[in-house]
Amino acid sequence: MTTLKEFNSYLFRYQIVSLIVLFLLAIQTVNAQEIDILLKGGHVIDPKNNINAKMDVAILNGKIFRVAVNIPESSAKKTVDVSGLYVSPGIIDMHVHVFQGTDKYSTSVANSSRSQQADAFSFRAGVTTMVDAGTSGWRNFRTFKAQSIDKSQTRILAFLNVIGNGMIGRFEEQDINDMNPEMNAYMIKKLFPEILVGIKSAHYWGEFTSVDKAVESGKLADVPIMVDFGEHVPTNSIESLFLKHFRPGDIFTHTYSEISSGRESIVDEKSRKLKPFILEAQKRGVIFDVGHGGGAFSWSQAIPAFKQGFLPDVISSDLHDQSMNAGMKDMTNVMSKFLALGMQLKDVIERSTWAPAKVIKRTDLGHLSVGAEADIAVFNLREGKFGFTDVRKVSVEGSKKLEAELTLRAGKIMWDLNGISGQPWKN
């Protein structure tokens, strides 16, 4: 006859065995889980997670499922061989103009043909997120959202212009009565916090009124501001801007402009010396954004600055009608220019992914962490002889050029240059 003590012993052993069986079944279930897409054999560069090595990337349900060495192909529904290619988080272009429209009264980039259609320039350059740089203000942001943002497959975020009507014309951008910090903050914090990431001050002909109204807006909304400090005659002091008006985290765009563009340059145009307060400002937390554009990147600034130890914090294109077919071309071309300067690929990738994500306070983006949305760029780093032209049509030769082979947005293949994800033809 079984005693109570023996019964309890049997029960305890039964419970232990049951737990072991359940654990093994759980492991088997995980191991049997099918991966939707496996990017196999590429060199992964993920600056946030300090990855710079040959690894595989697994995608499940539009999210990063696993990043590891030698993930079995048998666990994936679809495997794409990316051997010899570089795999990075989807590129974040932090300065574009994509409020495309047909407003006959707009003489600038707001709601006009001067802005570009986001999807036409994003995926083919490895870009999965674009940040519109103040094309719209609080008065016309809803129009921008309805006709551009909501219809785009590219993720579009935006800096709201300090001017309520945004960039509809240079004279309208001088209207200090249309600078409303309270309404700007309301739009950002209460109505569209998932899209609006900052405030933009641009093209103002006066002194610091536009900047200070942008800072006031930024303080109310707890977002950074971006400043295009061009078109001042005489030029305004960037030292005063950086050290007296900016907060840490505020952004100076068009970093490599010459003084002829209406901005004070960061490198003295006679001595070719980097101005001493530039590194001080960067150390203080001022963010320097490339913002290449059609008139804002000159080798005469970029080369001496680089040689003297100054590197930009963020690489961006300033896409619009006057830059897309000129020296800028697209984001991969801009990134390649910094390879030509001598920057390491991992540093170029960082300044185009994780760095801008931190600047705009969207740390859910710009990395390949497990659970993150599977926004991924796969690049071919071509070697040869390539020419890179600045906005003054001055060319520099480089030996490396990035080319987007494959781009995925939320786990969906949006761009495949050479059909590496396709099924081979069979007779």
C-alpha positions, 0 to 999 in steps of 0.5 A, spaced: 500 500 500 502 506 497 504 511 503 502 518 503 510 520 503 511 515 497 505 518 493 507 525 494 514 523 491 511 520 485 507 526 484 513 531 485 517 527 480 511 527 475 510 534 475 518 535 474 517 530 468 511 534 465 515 541 466 521 538 462 516 536 457 513 542 456 520 546 456 522 541 450 516 542 446 516 550 447 523 549 444 521 545 439 516 550 437 520 556 437 525 552 433 520 550 428 517 557 427 518 559 420 522 565 418 518 569 412 525 572 409 532 570 411 538 575 408 543 570 408 551 571 408 551 579 408 556 583 412 551 587 417 553 594 420 548 596 425 551 601 429 546 601 435 548 594 437 555 595 435 555 589 430 560 590 424 561 583 422 558 577 417 551 575 420 544 573 417 538 577 418 531 573 419 525 577 418 518 575 421 511 578 421 515 585 418 519 585 424 527 583 425 526 576 428 534 574 429 540 577 427 546 571 428 551 567 425 549 561 420 541 561 421 539 555 418 535 556 411 531 550 413 527 555 418 525 560 412 520 561 407 524 565 403 532 566 403 535 571 399 543 570 398 546 577 400 553 574 400 558 580 398 553 585 400 553 590 406 546 589 410 544 596 414 538 599 418 534 602 413 537 609 411 533 615 414 534 621 410 533 627 415 532 633 410 528 632 404 522 636 401 516 631 399 510 636 400 508 635 392 502 638 389 499 643 384 498 650 388 499 655 383 500 660 388 506 657 391 513 659 389 517 655 393 517 648 395 510 647 399 505 644 395 508 644 389 512 641 383 519 643 386 517 638 392 518 630 390 514 624 390 518 620 396 517 613 393 521 615 387 527 617 391 527 613 397 527 605 396 532 605 390 537 609 395 536 604 401 532 610 404 526 607 408 524 613 412 524 621 410 524 627 414 520 633 411 524 639 413 519 644 414 516 644 407 509 645 411 507 649 417 501 648 422 496 651 417 497 646 411 500 640 414 494 637 414 494 637 406 501 635 406 499 629 410 493 627 406 496 628 399 503 626 400 504 622 407 498 618 407 499 615 400 507 614 401 509 607 402 516 610 405 515 612 412 515 620 412 516 624 418 516 632 418 519 638 421 513 643 422 515 650 419 515 656 424 511 659 419 504 657 419 504 657 411 510 653 411 515 654 405 510 657 400 514 663 398 520 667 400 516 673 402 511 669 406 517 666 410 518 673 413 511 674 416 513 674 424 505 675 425 505 667 422 510 665 427 505 661 432 509 657 438 503 655 441 499 652 435 506 649 433 506 646 439 499 644 439 500 640 432 506 637 435 504 634 442 497 633 441 495 632 434 500 629 430 506 626 435 507 620 431 509 624 425 512 631 427 519 631 430 521 638 430 521 645 428 524 648 422 526 656 421 529 657 414 530 663 409 529 668 414 532 675 412 532 678 419 536 677 425 534 671 430 527 672 430 525 666 426 530 662 430 528 664 437 520 663 435 522 656 433 526 655 439 520 657 443 516 652 439 521 647 440 521 648 448 513 648 448 513 641 444 520 638 447 523 637 440 529 640 436 529 645 431 533 645 425 535 652 422 537 654 415 541 660 416 541 662 409 539 668 405 542 673 410 545 680 407 550 681 411 550 674 413 548 672 421 553 670 426 553 662 426 557 663 432 552 667 436 547 662 433 550 656 436 553 658 442 547 663 444 541 661 441 541 654 440 540 648 445 543 642 445 540 637 440 538 643 435 540 642 428 544 646 423 543 644 416 547 646 410 553 645 414 558 645 408 555 651 404 560 657 402 559 664 404 556 665 397 550 662 399 548 667 404 551 663 410 557 664 414 561 658 412 564 653 418 571 654 414 574 660 413 574 661 406 581 665 405 585 661 410 582 654 409 582 653 417 576 651 421 573 656 425 575 655 432 568 655 435 565 649 430 568 644 434 566 647 441 559 648 438 559 640 436 561 638 443 556 642 446 551 638 443 549 642 436 548 637 431 551 639 424 547 636 418 549 635 411 543 638 407 546 637 401 541 640 396 542 644 390 547 649 393 549 647 400 555 642 399 562 645 397 568 641 397 572 647 399 568 647 405 568 639 406 575 637 405 579 642 409 573 641 415 574 633 414 582 634 414 582 638 421 578 633 424 570 635 423 565 630 421 558 631 420 553 628 425 548 627 420 548 625 413 542 628 409 540 629 401 535 636 401 532 632 396 528 637 391 527 639 384 534 643 384 538 638 387 535 631 384 539 631 378 545 636 380 551 634 384 546 631 390 543 626 385 540 621 391 542 619 398 547 613 396 551 618 392 551 623 398 553 617 403 559 615 397 562 622 398 564 621 405 567 615 403 571 619 398 573 624 403 576 618 407 570 616 412 569 609 414 563 605 411 560 604 418 561 611 420 557 613 414 552 608 416 551 610 423 550 618 420 545 615 416 541 611 420 542 611 428 544 618 429 538 621 425 534 617 429 537 619 436 536 626 433 529 626 432 528 622 438 525 616 434 529 611 437 525 605 435 528 606 428 535 606 425 537 599 428 536 592 427 534 590 434 530 584 435 522 586 435 524 592 431 520 594 424 524 590 419 526 597 415 533 594 411 538 596 406 542 592 402 548 595 399 553 593 394 560 597 395 562 598 388 570 599 387 573 603 381 573 610 379 568 614 380 567 622 380 563 626 385 561 633 384 559 639 389 554 644 387 559 649 384 561 643 379 567 641 382 569 634 382 573 629 386 575 622 385 573 616 389 574 609 389 568 606 392 561 608 391 555 605 394 549 602 390 542 599 393 541 592 391 535 591 396 531 595 400 525 592 405 520 596 408 517 593 414 519 586 412 516 587 405 521 588 399 520 594 395 527 595 391 531 589 388 536 592 383 538 585 380 533 581 382 536 577 387 530 576 391 526 573 385 525 566 382 530 564 377 527 562 370 526 555 368 525 552 361 
